[in-house]
Amino acid sequence: MKHEITSMNTKKTLSASLKKLMEHKKLSKISVSEIITDCGVNRKTFYYHFQDIYALLKWTLEQETVEILKNYDLLQNPEEALVFVTDYVDDNIHILNCAFDSMGREGMKRFFYDDFYNVVLSIMEGLEKEQNIVLADSFKEYMVNFYTEALSGMLIDYFQHRDERNRNELIKNTLFILKTSIPHIIEVYGANRGVSGF
């Protein structure tokens, strides 16, 4: 347990240094040497915890967003989760823009994809249980991929072109689409099981 706490503290220290450096430099221009010099951790320790700087950035974003999102009831109150995500974007815009400048749009989508996929999958499985309908695995995977692509693309658009109007529209429109389309699709799927095309 003590080792786990020490390891987590080391990761947080490295993460804080990376975020600090990203305020002034492009991600592609930041070196491991700069990170470890800033926080006083040795090179061996860095590579014990992370394969490279991108792995450190991914861990940072996961800890600060995805792990916290798991504490929200996404079925009962998705609005809280969306407000949290947009608040995070607003508070960390320099980090996201720095990452975008280095990775580009497709790189950012790939970067977020697995985490977004798991969040959408949990919503889908929760609705299946709530509606007592089991989707075919291939159809469920298609739906999760569809919504993951849409959400990750919309989030990237938001932090590239954000203003208060866009934020409010993003939350309102995303909530409307998620609350109406997914339950309806599952309901229609359940009513048409066994029919050609389902």
C-alpha positions, 0 to 999 in steps of 0.5 A, spaced: 500 500 500 505 504 501 509 503 495 502 504 491 501 511 494 509 513 493 508 511 486 501 515 485 505 521 488 511 520 483 506 520 477 502 526 480 509 530 481 511 528 474 504 530 471 504 537 475 511 538 471 509 536 464 502 541 465 507 547 467 512 546 461 506 545 457 504 553 459 510 555 455 512 550 450 509 545 445 508 538 447 513 536 441 518 540 444 518 538 451 523 533 453 524 528 459 530 531 461 526 538 462 520 534 466 525 531 471 529 537 472 523 541 474 520 536 479 527 533 481 525 526 479 531 521 476 530 519 469 530 511 471 524 513 475 520 517 469 521 511 465 519 506 471 512 509 471 511 512 463 513 509 457 514 516 454 511 523 455 505 522 451 503 516 456 504 521 462 499 526 458 494 520 457 495 518 464 494 526 466 488 527 462 485 520 465 486 522 472 483 528 471 477 527 467 475 519 466 477 517 473 472 522 476 467 521 471 466 514 473 463 517 480 458 520 476 451 517 475 451 518 467 444 515 467 441 519 472 444 525 471 449 526 465 448 534 465 453 534 471 458 530 468 458 534 461 458 540 466 464 537 469 468 536 462 466 543 459 469 546 466 475 542 465 476 544 458 475 551 460 480 550 466 486 547 462 485 550 455 492 551 454 494 543 455 489 541 450 491 546 445 498 544 446 497 537 445 492 538 439 498 542 436 503 536 437 498 531 435 492 534 430 485 532 430 485 525 428 491 524 433 487 527 439 481 523 437 485 517 437 488 519 444 481 520 447 478 514 444 479 508 449 476 512 455 470 515 451 469 508 448 468 506 455 464 511 458 459 510 452 459 503 453 457 504 460 451 508 459 449 503 453 449 497 458 446 501 463 440 503 459 440 496 456 439 493 463 434 499 465 430 497 459 431 490 460 433 489 452 439 486 450 443 488 444 447 484 439 454 485 441 455 487 434 450 492 434 452 495 441 459 495 438 457 499 432 452 504 437 458 505 442 463 507 436 458 511 433 457 516 439 464 515 441 466 518 434 461 524 435 462 526 442 470 526 441 469 530 435 464 535 439 469 536 445 475 537 440 471 542 436 469 545 443 476 547 445 478 549 439 472 554 438 470 555 445 466 561 447 460 561 452 454 560 447 458 554 444 459 551 451 451 552 453 449 549 446 454 543 447 451 541 453 444 542 451 444 539 445 448 533 447 444 532 453 438 532 448 441 527 443 443 522 448 437 522 452 432 521 446 436 517 441 439 512 445 433 510 449 429 510 443 434 506 439 434 501 444 427 500 445 426 500 437 431 494 437 427 490 442 421 491 439 424 489 432 428 483 435 428 477 430 425 482 424 430 482 418 435 487 419 435 487 427 
